[in-house]
Amino acid sequence: MKLLEKYLPWGSAILALLIALFMALPTGKARGFDVGGFANLPILEGGRVKPLDSLARNSLLVIHSRQGFRFEGRTIGPDEWILDVLFRPAVADQQPIFVIDDTEVLGLIGAQQKQARNYFSLADMAPHLEEIEKQASLAQGKKPQARSRFESAIVNLFDRIYLYYKLRNTLQLTETPGLAWEIQSLGTPEATTRHQALMERAHFRMLPPTAAMGPDSWQSVGQALAAGNTGGPLHPGLIPLAKLSAAYGAGNAEAFNKTLGELDVVVNQLKPEALGHATKETVFNRAQPFFIGLSIYFVAFLALCFSWIYKPETLRKTAYALLSAGAIVHTLGLAARIILQGRPPVTNLYSSAVFVGWGAVILGLITERMYRKGFGTAVAAAAGFASLLVAQNLGTEGDTMEMMRAVLDSNFWLATHVVTITIGYSGTFLAGAIAIAYALRKHIVAVVDPETDKALTDMTYGIICFALFFSFIGTVLGGIWADQSWGRFWGWDPKENGALLIVLWNAIILHARMVGLIRERGIMVMAIFGNIITACSWFGVNMLGVGLHSYGFMDQAFYALTGFIASQVVLMGICYAPAKFWQEKPHGKA
């Protein structure tokens, strides 16, 4: 037993890291087809080169909200799904991938709500597609802020159907016999019209540039066929791609896998660096470091909670070791994204959530190392879990490694600004998390421990000092970038105002504490309110739909942000209230 207690902490951490490593290993074949090899092929989509695997995962997340689904008694993954969409559309049309939750939309397609999430195939909705398009067209004439719940839901459904429609008509038109037939039909009068349709419907470009083209001149199948139709040379990737389509449609796994090798050779000859990049990104996708990190943080938090009632010393060390393992996975995932993108760690809301969580975890590890009371581990694990959960939800919007907007893709000052100010976000949120722990502990523990309360207060105060420094420096760096990009240092933009509010609030907390206006409980209440200010600055700007930093109205996040603010107000009240205020006082005592 003593031996187990001795090796349990770091043994658990090593096991967690081994599980993370196992997730990165290549998956097996599906029905004998090397779907992983096909999904590893590079394509050009959304302005960047990526593996088909990334397209499949992102598209299925947008359409289905998950990266897999059940069909005919087994689980279909994103790579097999994209193969069905591209080469077996008749099968793909039967797969229940479209999630519909709105009761009015369900009524529009003649269905009833049977469970929390209702899934339908394209075939299920086929009789109602014209009406869906009509209603969506009417709703699209309004600003997102002005749409009703039904209008937002119908636009969302139409967008997902349109994405699916474009995917299944990217490599071959669904109403034709297939790509091999298209190649045989080159030179006929009707071919020009079909190839033009293929060009217009293509969602991505799969054929890398040849020596006669520019280095970035990737082609869609429609473009390559159009060039061949006018007598130009046929792209060397078209024939193997047509053979792949025929083999997969016929269920011939052996021919498919053999032809896939031929296509790999063509791609490697034309664009070897793209194939190498796609391979690295596919490994990153399989590893899912942020989902694994989220899971490890959750287990670390549970271990820390159990330490309060059983084997406190052993389980506290185990929780810290697991938190360290989660931080390693989180750090490696962050580093991999930086390498794959060739960009700073923060480029959009998704990456900011990942980075904020990472900063909070690192700060929590340092804090726990200093105080060794378990609270640093608890708040760091909770903050890491919560931030990565937010990132997981943001990831359902599409490609998280999308090309940066032109206004953001500029210079050194932007890179340093977003990284520095996001570290400030991390510190402010961590201080608020420690304050929440203080508030809850105050009403739960049986015996008051002034030493622990003082330690929590000191942690919060020190982290607020840290957050103030980085928030201030980040705001100044943002002004320098704005001066270079927009010709003015400060313009009272909503995002600028939010950043200033974070700086001012942290400064107010420190000043109030220094002059004696607040004590232990006061600093904790104010630290929790800092969570509200930071969340509004972080996400609220996108909901306003105004300002130079607003990149799209987030109507769904509005309710989540409102709920978060309400929860923080409640926690502030709990923190300010006397300990165990709900207990009935004995008669005769105040």
Secondary structure, 3 states (H helix, E strand, C coil): CHHHHHHHHHHHHHHHHHHHHHHCCCCCCECCECHHHHHCCEEEECCEEEEHHHHHHHHHHHHHCCCCEEECCEEECHHHHHHHHHHCHHHHCCCCCEEECCHHHHHHCCCCCCCCCEEECHHHHHHHHHHHHHHHHHHHCCCHHHCCHHHHHHHHHHHHHHHHHHHHCCCCCCCCCCHHHHHHCCCCHHHHHHHHHHHHHCCCECECCCCCCCCCCCECHHHHHHHHHCCCCCCCCHHHHHHHHHHHHHCCHHHHHHHHHHHHHHHHHHCHHHHHHHHHHHHHHHHCHHHHHHHHHHHHHHHHHHHCCCCHHHHHHHHHHHHHHHHHHHHHHHHHHHHHHCCCCCCCHHHHHHHHHHHHHHHHHHHHHHHCCCHHHHHHHHHHHHHHHHHHHHHHHCCCCCCCCCCCCCCHHHHHHHHHHHHHHHHHHHHHHHHHHHHHHHHHCCCCCHHHHHHHHHHHHHHHHHHHHHHHHHHHHHHHHHHHHHCCCCCCCHHHHHHHHHHHHHHHHHHHHHCCCCCHHHHHHHHHHHHHHHHHHHHHHHHHCCCCCCCCCCHHHHHHHHHHHHHHHHHHHHHHCCCCCCCCCCCCCC
